Amino acid sequence: MSAVTPIAAPTATSTDILRDQFAGHIINALIIAPRQPGIARLDVDGMARSAYEYADAMLRARSP
């Protein structure tokens, strides 16, 4: 049996972690948002993309 070399996980920066935390909170809001007449809900991939777009905007707003 040969030894398996583990693959190193990418190192996350504090900004990456904060971005993921923001996106996690945002997607919760997107999932529970009430349906509105005439407005189509996003699919799961669309919600994920939107969550990260909002998270990126929040990070930009924090920058001086």
N, C-alpha and C positions, 0 to 999 in steps of 0.2 A: 504494500500500500504506500503510495507516495504522499508526501506532505502537501497540503493545499496552502498556497500563499494567499492570505486574506487581502482583499482589495480595500485600500484605504478609502474611507468615506471623505467626501469633500469637506473642507473646513468651512463652517458657516461663520460669517462675521456677525457682529451685534446688529448691524443694519439688516442682514438677511433674516435674522431671528425676529426682529421687530416687524419686518415686512410680513413674515408668515403669521405673526400674532395678529396684526391688523387685519390681514386677509381672512383669518379664521373668524374673527368677530364679525366682519362685514358679511361673509357668506351666510352666517346664521341669520342676519337680518334679511338677506335676499331670499332665503328659503322660506321664512315665515311671513314675508310681505304678502298682504292680501291682494287678491286678483282685482284688477281694475278693468271695467268695461272698455273695450276698444284697444287695450294694451296687451300685447302678447307677452307671456312670461318667457324668460330665457330658459334654454335647456341647461343641463348640468354643466357642460363645458362653457357655455356662455356666462353662467353664474360665476364659475371659477375665474374666467378671464376678467370679468367685471370686478370681482373682489380684489384681484391684484392691481387692477387699474386704480381703484379707489385707494388701496394701500400705498401705491406709488405716489399718488397725489398727496396723501397725508404725510409721507416722508418728505416730499418737496416743500410742503408748507412748514415743516419743522426746520428746514435749512435757512441759515441767515441770508 
